[in-house]
Amino acid sequence: MGVIAQAQQQPNVLIIHTDDLGYHDLSITGSELYNTPNIDALANQSVQFTNAYSSYPRCTPSRYGMMTGTYPVNEDKGHLGGIPEEKNMVKQFDNAGYETAFIGKWHLGEGDSDPKGFGYDYSYAAGKAGSVGQRYYPFNVKANGKEAKEIVPDVQEDSKEGDYISDVMTGATIDFIKNQAGKKPFMAVLAFYAVHTPLEAKKEDKKRNKKQLESMTFEGPDYLPQGAGRNKQHQDNADYAGMVENVDENVGRLMQTLKDLGIDKNTIIVFSSDHGGLSNDGNKGERELATSNLPLKAGKGWLYEGGIRVPLFVKWANELQPRVDTESIILGMDIFPTLLDLTIDKKIDGLDGKSFEGVLRGTDNWSDRTVFWNSRKARPHSTGDANMSVVRSGDYKLVVYNKEKKSELYNLKEDGGELNDLSQSNPAKTAELTKILKNWKKEYLVPEKMDIWKNYRAEQKQKEKKKAGNKKDKN
């Protein structure tokens, strides 16, 4: 199998993207319940980032930011099909001779905005759906027998009774890798539907974690009020634990496949998540919550650290020295610009995301970087959050509640849990960051950036109306 590795010079790329996995949802990042030996091993062979972030605290905008290399101020799926080829990062891989694949949660549009329309050569289990109906076959039917709101394509036809969704998707990814090994370099994304709801572990995994929980004790209340709802205080959900551990098992399968094919040393592997874990509910009512992001504050939907800080590991055995970077500030929108830089030495102008190749190689440090988030589509009913804007500049983070016109300032180096608001004791830094944030908003919160999907949909409706009128005239 070593011949395969020698025959190909350009590195392969494998992105493993998890759904709703919080920063502390791995044993290597502090969990005492979730056992993740395979992901831990990958992390120890990687450059690990402790200051990595999603570009948004919810699924679709976060994924949009990653795929486009931009701040997702549109806060929806935008129109990927409208991106010019010279700024389409997937097509840059295609043009460089890579075979490209997207397996799993897409959630970013149809037609010219589905994976193949956007440029991927191969697509599997990728459609409109943001989650599966249930994790066991038949995946597109809920446990109550009702059909899921959106259908995950391919998986039901290729599976049988007893099959589990993450295993099926990993199998499809392995098949793709095996078919490409020794032919063309590949760039593949495996975007798990885990560990998003529904919370449903394999029966044996749930049983094992229930037993482990019997030996664990937790101090303090199970929930505390936060925003319009509650915040979960403990990692004690056996179903969620089993789902995390199943992802870990499948990461192990992927790593073993690369090793067996002799291409593990020349494959760049990126492991991350789309945002923080589901730890908060809202004013619509109490619901089952997945995890706790403590000591980080809040979770999915929020712009506190629990909602946006994510695990990020980048491995390239041939080129990168494993280490832990505790300073550089990295966002999801930086991933594809970095991969293009590493693989084909390609840089695209006009993106918000930047290549952190120098950071990976240890020749650069991004500790003084200034980055932004904006959330104007809060879901107080669902995750208890509010409309917020945030700027992080170096160690300092300014959190602004937009409707309430309230600001909070934190020094994340000293206070990662965002417990000590410095806005009153450090008015100079508060004023400095307020000005920086306002200037960014003036540049970015503009119709051409915010209304991409709205404008595209209006154009489509107009075309449909015109087409219907022409058809009526002919009749």
C-alpha positions as CSV (number, residue, x, y, z in Angstrom):
1,M,0.0,0.0,0.0
2,G,3.0,2.3,0.4
3,V,3.1,2.6,-3.4
4,I,-0.2,4.6,-3.2
5,A,1.4,7.1,-0.9
6,Q,4.5,7.5,-3.1
7,A,2.5,7.8,-6.4
8,Q,0.7,11.0,-5.2
9,Q,2.4,14.2,-4.2
10,Q,-0.5,16.5,-3.4
11,P,-2.0,15.8,0.0
12,N,-5.5,14.5,0.5
13,V,-8.0,16.4,2.7
14,L,-10.5,14.9,5.1
15,I,-12.8,17.3,7.1
16,I,-14.7,15.7,9.9
17,H,-17.4,18.1,10.9
18,T,-19.6,17.4,13.9
19,D,-23.0,18.9,14.7
20,D,-23.7,20.6,18.0
21,L,-20.6,19.2,19.7
22,G,-19.5,21.5,22.5
23,Y,-15.9,22.4,23.2
24,H,-15.9,20.3,26.4
25,D,-17.7,17.3,24.9
26,L,-14.5,15.3,24.5
27,S,-12.4,13.6,27.1
28,I,-9.3,15.4,25.9
29,T,-11.1,18.8,26.5
30,G,-12.3,17.8,30.0
31,S,-15.4,15.5,29.8
32,E,-15.5,12.8,32.5
33,L,-18.4,11.0,31.0
34,Y,-17.8,11.1,27.2
35,N,-15.0,8.7,26.4
36,T,-13.3,9.6,23.1
37,P,-10.0,7.7,22.8
38,N,-9.9,7.9,19.0
39,I,-10.5,11.7,18.8
40,D,-8.1,12.2,21.6
41,A,-5.4,10.3,19.7
42,L,-6.1,12.4,16.6
43,A,-5.8,15.6,18.7
44,N,-2.5,14.5,20.1
45,Q,-1.2,14.0,16.6
46,S,-2.5,17.4,15.5
47,V,-2.1,21.1,16.0
48,Q,-4.8,21.7,18.6
49,F,-6.5,25.1,19.0
50,T,-8.0,26.2,22.3
51,N,-9.2,29.5,20.9
52,A,-11.1,28.2,17.9
53,Y,-14.6,29.4,17.1
54,S,-17.6,28.7,14.9
55,S,-18.6,31.7,12.8
56,Y,-22.1,31.6,14.2
57,P,-23.9,29.8,17.1
58,R,-26.4,27.9,14.9
59,C,-26.1,25.3,12.1
60,T,-26.9,26.9,8.8
61,P,-25.1,30.3,9.1
62,S,-22.1,28.6,10.7
63,R,-21.9,26.2,7.7
64,Y,-22.4,29.0,5.3
65,G,-19.5,30.9,6.8
66,M,-17.3,27.8,6.5
67,M,-18.2,27.1,2.9
68,T,-17.9,30.7,1.7
69,G,-15.0,32.0,3.9
70,T,-17.2,35.0,5.0
71,Y,-18.9,36.4,8.0
72,P,-22.4,34.9,7.8
73,V,-24.2,38.2,8.5
74,N,-27.1,37.0,6.3
75,E,-27.8,34.4,9.1
76,D,-29.3,32.0,6.6
77,K,-28.3,29.8,3.7
78,G,-27.7,32.7,1.3
79,H,-27.3,31.6,-2.3
80,L,-24.2,29.4,-2.8
81,G,-24.9,29.0,-6.5
82,G,-24.5,32.7,-7.0
83,I,-20.9,32.8,-5.8
84,P,-18.5,33.5,-8.7
85,E,-16.2,30.5,-9.6
86,E,-13.1,32.4,-8.7
87,K,-14.4,32.7,-5.1
88,N,-15.8,29.2,-4.9
89,M,-13.3,27.3,-2.9
90,V,-14.6,23.8,-3.7
91,K,-14.2,24.5,-7.4
92,Q,-10.6,25.5,-6.8
93,F,-10.0,22.0,-5.6
94,D,-11.9,20.6,-8.7
95,N,-9.8,22.7,-11.0
96,A,-6.6,21.5,-9.4
97,G,-7.4,17.9,-10.1
98,Y,-9.0,16.9,-6.8
99,E,-11.9,14.5,-6.5
100,T,-14.3,16.2,-4.1
101,A,-17.0,14.7,-1.9
102,F,-19.6,15.9,0.6
103,I,-21.2,13.3,2.9
104,G,-23.8,14.3,5.4
105,K,-25.5,17.4,6.7
106,W,-25.6,20.1,4.1
107,H,-28.6,22.3,5.0
108,L,-27.5,25.0,2.6
109,G,-29.8,24.9,-0.4
110,E,-30.9,23.0,-3.4
111,G,-30.3,23.1,-7.2
112,D,-27.2,25.2,-7.9
113,S,-26.8,25.5,-4.1
114,D,-26.7,21.8,-3.3
115,P,-23.3,20.0,-3.0
116,K,-23.0,19.0,-6.6
117,G,-24.4,22.4,-7.8
118,F,-21.8,24.1,-5.6
119,G,-19.0,22.0,-7.1
120,Y,-18.6,18.7,-5.2
121,D,-18.1,15.7,-7.5
122,Y,-19.8,13.3,-5.2
123,S,-22.7,13.8,-2.7
124,Y,-24.2,11.4,-0.2
125,A,-26.9,11.9,2.5
126,A,-26.7,15.6,1.8
127,G,-29.9,17.6,1.4
128,K,-32.3,20.1,3.0
129,A,-32.6,18.2,6.3
130,G,-31.0,19.7,9.4
131,S,-31.4,16.4,11.3
132,V,-32.7,12.8,10.9
133,G,-36.1,11.5,11.9
134,Q,-34.4,8.9,14.0
135,R,-30.9,7.5,14.2
136,Y,-31.8,3.9,13.5
137,Y,-33.2,2.6,10.2
138,P,-35.6,3.8,8.8
139,F,-33.9,7.2,9.3
140,N,-36.5,9.4,7.7
141,V,-39.3,8.2,9.9
142,K,-39.6,9.5,13.5
143,A,-39.9,7.2,16.4
144,N,-43.6,8.1,16.6
145,G,-44.1,6.8,13.1
146,K,-44.5,10.2,11.4
147,E,-42.3,11.1,8.4
148,A,-39.5,13.5,9.1
149,K,-40.0,17.1,8.0
150,E,-37.1,16.9,5.5
151,I,-35.7,13.8,4.0
152,V,-32.0,12.7,4.2
153,P,-31.3,11.2,0.7
154,D,-29.6,8.0,-0.1
155,V,-29.3,6.4,3.4
156,Q,-32.6,4.7,3.6
157,E,-32.2,2.9,0.2
158,D,-28.7,1.7,1.2
159,S,-29.5,0.5,4.7
160,K,-31.4,-2.2,6.5
161,E,-33.0,-2.8,9.9
162,G,-30.6,-2.2,12.7
163,D,-28.3,0.2,10.9
164,Y,-27.3,3.4,12.6
165,I,-27.0,6.7,10.7
166,S,-23.4,7.7,11.7
167,D,-22.1,4.3,10.8
168,V,-23.8,4.4,7.4
169,M,-22.3,7.8,6.6
170,T,-18.9,6.8,7.7
171,G,-19.1,3.7,5.6
172,A,-19.9,5.8,2.5
173,T,-16.9,8.1,3.3
174,I,-14.6,5.1,3.6
175,D,-15.9,3.7,0.3
176,F,-15.2,7.0,-1.4
177,I,-11.7,7.2,0.0
178,K,-10.9,3.6,-1.0
179,N,-12.1,4.3,-4.6
180,Q,-9.9,7.4,-4.9
181,A,-6.7,6.1,-3.2
182,G,-3.9,6.0,-5.7
183,K,-5.9,7.7,-8.5
184,K,-6.5,11.4,-7.7
185,P,-6.0,13.4,-4.6
186,F,-9.3,13.8,-2.7
187,M,-11.0,16.5,-0.6
188,A,-13.8,15.0,1.4
189,V,-16.1,16.4,4.0
190,L,-17.9,14.1,6.4
191,A,-20.6,16.2,8.2
192,F,-22.2,14.0,10.8
193,Y,-25.8,14.6,11.8
194,A,-24.5,13.8,15.3
195,V,-24.6,14.9,18.0
196,H,-27.7,17.1,17.1
197,T,-31.1,16.0,18.2
198,P,-32.8,13.5,18.3
199,L,-30.9,12.2,21.2
200,E,-30.8,8.5,20.5
201,A,-27.7,6.4,21.2
202,K,-27.1,2.8,20.2
203,K,-28.7,0.7,22.9
204,E,-25.4,-0.8,24.0
205,D,-23.8,2.6,24.2
206,K,-26.6,4.0,26.3
207,K,-26.6,1.1,28.6
208,R,-22.8,1.4,29.2
209,N,-23.1,5.2,29.9
210,K,-26.0,4.7,32.3
211,K,-23.8,2.3,34.3
212,Q,-21.0,4.8,34.3
213,L,-23.3,7.5,35.5
214,E,-24.3,5.4,38.5
215,S,-20.7,5.8,39.7
216,M,-20.6,9.5,39.2
217,T,-21.8,12.3,41.5
218,F,-22.7,15.9,40.6
219,E,-22.8,18.9,42.9
220,G,-25.3,21.7,42.7
221,P,-28.6,21.9,40.8
222,D,-29.2,20.3,37.4
223,Y,-30.3,23.6,35.8
224,L,-30.0,27.3,36.5
225,P,-32.0,30.1,34.9
226,Q,-30.3,31.9,32.0
227,G,-31.9,34.3,29.5
228,A,-35.4,33.3,28.7
229,G,-34.9,29.7,29.8
230,R,-32.6,27.3,31.6
231,N,-28.9,26.3,31.3
232,K,-27.9,22.6,31.9
233,Q,-25.2,22.3,34.6
234,H,-24.0,18.7,34.2
235,Q,-23.0,16.3,31.5
236,D,-25.3,13.4,32.6
237,N,-27.3,12.4,29.5
238,A,-26.6,8.8,28.6
239,D,-28.0,9.0,25.1
240,Y,-25.9,12.0,24.3
241,A,-22.8,10.4,25.7
242,G,-23.4,7.3,23.6
243,M,-23.8,9.5,20.5
244,V,-20.5,11.3,21.1
245,E,-18.8,7.9,21.6
246,N,-20.2,6.5,18.4
247,V,-18.8,9.5,16.5
248,D,-15.5,8.7,18.2
249,E,-15.7,5.0,17.1
250,N,-16.3,6.2,13.5
251,V,-13.4,8.6,13.6
252,G,-11.3,5.5,14.6
253,R,-12.6,3.6,11.5
254,L,-11.6,6.5,9.3
255,M,-8.1,6.8,10.8
256,Q,-7.6,3.1,10.4
257,T,-8.7,3.2,6.8
258,L,-6.2,5.9,5.9
259,K,-3.4,3.9,7.7
260,D,-4.4,0.7,5.9
261,L,-4.2,2.5,2.5
262,G,-0.8,4.0,3.4
263,I,-2.1,7.6,2.9
264,D,-2.4,8.7,6.5
265,K,0.8,10.7,6.5
266,N,-0.1,12.6,3.4
267,T,-3.7,13.4,4.3
268,I,-4.6,16.7,6.0
269,I,-7.3,15.9,8.6
270,V,-9.5,18.6,10.2
271,F,-11.8,17.9,13.1
272,S,-14.2,20.5,14.4
273,S,-17.8,21.4,15.2
274,D,-20.4,23.8,13.8
275,H,-21.0,25.5,17.2
276,G,-21.4,24.8,20.9
277,G,-23.5,22.1,22.5
278,L,-27.2,22.3,23.2
279,S,-27.3,23.3,26.9
280,N,-30.1,25.8,26.9
281,D,-33.8,25.9,26.4
282,G,-36.2,28.8,26.2
283,N,-39.6,30.2,27.2
284,K,-41.6,27.8,25.0
285,G,-41.1,25.2,27.7
286,E,-38.7,22.8,29.2
287,R,-37.1,20.2,26.9
288,E,-34.5,17.5,27.0
289,L,-31.0,19.2,26.8
290,A,-28.0,17.4,25.6
291,T,-24.9,18.6,27.5
292,S,-23.3,21.2,29.6
293,N,-20.6,23.5,28.2
294,L,-19.3,24.6,31.6
295,P,-17.1,26.2,32.6
296,L,-17.9,28.0,29.4
297,K,-21.0,30.2,29.5
298,A,-24.3,29.3,27.8
299,G,-24.5,27.2,24.7
300,K,-25.9,26.8,21.2
301,G,-27.7,30.0,20.0
302,W,-25.7,32.2,22.3
303,L,-22.6,34.4,21.6
304,Y,-21.1,33.6,24.9
305,E,-18.1,31.2,24.7
306,G,-20.3,28.1,25.3
307,G,-22.2,28.9,22.0
308,I,-19.3,29.6,19.7
309,R,-16.0,28.0,21.0
310,V,-15.4,24.7,19.4
311,P,-12.7,22.0,19.3
312,L,-10.3,22.3,16.3
313,F,-7.6,19.8,15.4
314,V,-5.5,19.9,12.2
315,K,-3.2,16.9,11.4
316,W,-0.8,16.5,8.6
317,A,1.8,14.0,9.7
318,N,4.2,14.8,6.8
319,E,4.3,18.6,7.5
320,L,2.9,19.7,10.9
321,Q,4.4,19.3,14.3
322,P,1.8,18.3,16.9
323,R,1.3,20.9,19.6
324,V,-1.3,22.9,21.5
325,D,-1.9,26.6,20.4
326,T,-3.4,28.4,23.4
327,E,-3.2,31.9,21.8
328,S,-4.2,32.1,18.2
329,I,-7.8,33.0,17.4
330,I,-9.2,30.9,14.6
331,L,-12.7,30.9,13.0
332,G,-14.6,28.3,10.9
333,M,-14.5,30.6,7.9
334,D,-10.6,30.2,8.0
335,I,-10.6,26.5,7.3
336,F,-11.1,26.4,3.5
337,P,-8.7,29.3,2.8
338,T,-6.1,27.5,4.8
339,L,-6.6,24.2,3.0
340,L,-6.3,25.8,-0.4
341,D,-3.1,27.4,0.8
342,L,-1.7,24.2,2.1
343,T,-2.6,22.0,-0.8
344,I,-2.4,24.0,-4.0
345,D,-0.8,27.3,-2.8
346,K,-4.0,29.1,-3.8
347,K,-5.1,32.4,-2.2
348,I,-8.5,34.0,-2.9
349,D,-8.9,37.8,-2.5
350,G,-11.9,39.4,-0.9
351,L,-12.7,36.7,1.7
352,D,-13.1,37.4,5.4
353,G,-11.5,34.1,6.3
354,K,-7.8,33.9,6.2
355,S,-5.2,31.2,5.8
356,F,-3.6,30.2,9.1
357,E,-0.9,28.1,7.4
358,G,1.8,30.2,9.2
359,V,0.0,29.5,12.5
360,L,0.0,25.8,11.8
361,R,3.7,25.8,11.0
362,G,4.5,27.8,14.1
363,T,5.9,30.8,12.2
364,D,2.9,33.1,13.0
365,N,0.7,33.9,16.0
366,W,-2.8,35.2,15.8
367,S,-3.3,36.2,19.5
368,D,-4.0,39.8,18.7
369,R,-6.6,39.1,16.0
370,T,-10.0,41.0,15.9
371,V,-13.1,39.0,15.0
372,F,-16.8,39.6,15.0
373,W,-20.2,37.9,15.4
374,N,-23.7,39.2,15.0
375,S,-27.0,37.6,15.9
376,R,-30.3,39.3,15.0
377,K,-32.4,36.1,14.7
378,A,-32.5,35.1,18.4
379,R,-34.6,32.2,19.5
380,P,-35.7,33.0,23.1
381,H,-38.4,30.3,22.7
382,S,-36.0,27.6,21.8
383,T,-32.5,28.3,23.3
384,G,-33.3,31.4,25.5
385,D,-30.9,33.7,23.7
386,A,-31.2,37.4,22.7
387,N,-30.1,39.5,19.7
388,M,-26.5,40.2,20.4
389,S,-23.3,41.4,18.7
390,V,-19.7,40.6,19.8
391,V,-16.2,41.6,19.0
392,R,-13.2,39.8,20.3
393,S,-9.9,41.6,20.0
394,G,-6.9,39.9,21.6
395,D,-7.8,38.8,25.1
396,Y,-10.8,41.1,25.4
397,K,-14.4,40.4,24.3
398,L,-17.2,42.9,24.2
399,V,-20.8,41.4,24.3
400,V,-23.6,43.8,23.3
401,Y,-27.3,43.1,23.9
402,N,-28.7,45.1,21.0
403,K,-32.3,45.6,22.0
404,E,-31.5,46.3,25.7
405,K,-28.4,48.5,24.7
406,K,-26.4,46.7,27.4
407,S,-22.7,46.0,27.1
408,E,-20.5,43.5,28.9
409,L,-16.7,43.3,28.7
410,Y,-14.6,40.2,29.6
411,N,-10.9,39.4,29.7
412,L,-11.0,35.9,28.3
413,K,-7.4,35.1,29.2
414,E,-8.2,35.6,32.9
415,D,-12.0,34.8,32.8
416,G,-12.8,32.2,30.2
417,G,-16.2,31.6,31.9
418,E,-17.3,35.3,31.3
419,L,-18.2,35.8,35.0
420,N,-16.6,39.1,35.7
421,D,-18.0,42.0,33.6
422,L,-15.3,44.7,33.3
423,S,-17.4,47.2,31.3
424,Q,-17.7,49.6,34.3
425,S,-14.2,49.2,35.7
426,N,-12.5,49.5,32.3
427,P,-14.5,52.1,30.4
428,A,-11.6,52.9,28.1
429,K,-11.4,49.3,26.7
430,T,-15.2,49.2,26.5
431,A,-15.3,52.4,24.5
432,E,-12.5,51.2,22.2
433,L,-14.2,47.9,21.4
434,T,-17.6,49.6,21.0
435,K,-16.2,51.8,18.3
436,I,-14.5,48.9,16.5
437,L,-17.8,47.0,16.6
438,K,-19.9,49.9,15.3
439,N,-17.5,50.4,12.4
440,W,-17.6,46.8,11.5
441,K,-21.4,46.9,11.6
442,K,-21.5,49.9,9.2
443,E,-19.4,47.9,6.7
444,Y,-21.0,44.5,7.1
445,L,-24.7,44.9,8.1
446,V,-25.7,46.1,4.7
447,P,-28.4,44.8,2.3
448,E,-25.9,43.3,-0.2
449,K,-24.5,41.1,2.5
450,M,-27.6,40.5,4.7
451,D,-30.3,40.0,2.1
452,I,-28.6,37.4,-0.3
453,W,-31.2,34.7,0.2
454,K,-34.1,37.2,0.3
455,N,-33.0,38.9,-3.0
456,Y,-32.4,35.6,-4.7
457,R,-35.8,34.2,-3.7
458,A,-37.5,37.4,-4.9
459,E,-35.8,37.0,-8.3
460,Q,-36.9,33.4,-8.5
461,K,-40.5,34.2,-7.7
462,Q,-40.5,36.9,-10.3
463,K,-39.2,34.4,-12.9
464,E,-41.8,31.9,-11.9
465,K,-44.5,34.5,-12.2
466,K,-43.3,35.5,-15.6
467,K,-43.1,31.9,-16.8
468,A,-46.6,31.2,-15.6
469,G,-47.8,34.3,-17.4
470,N,-46.1,33.2,-20.7
471,K,-47.7,29.8,-20.4
472,K,-51.1,31.3,-19.8
473,D,-50.7,33.6,-22.9
474,K,-49.8,30.6,-25.1
475,N,-53.0,28.8,-23.9
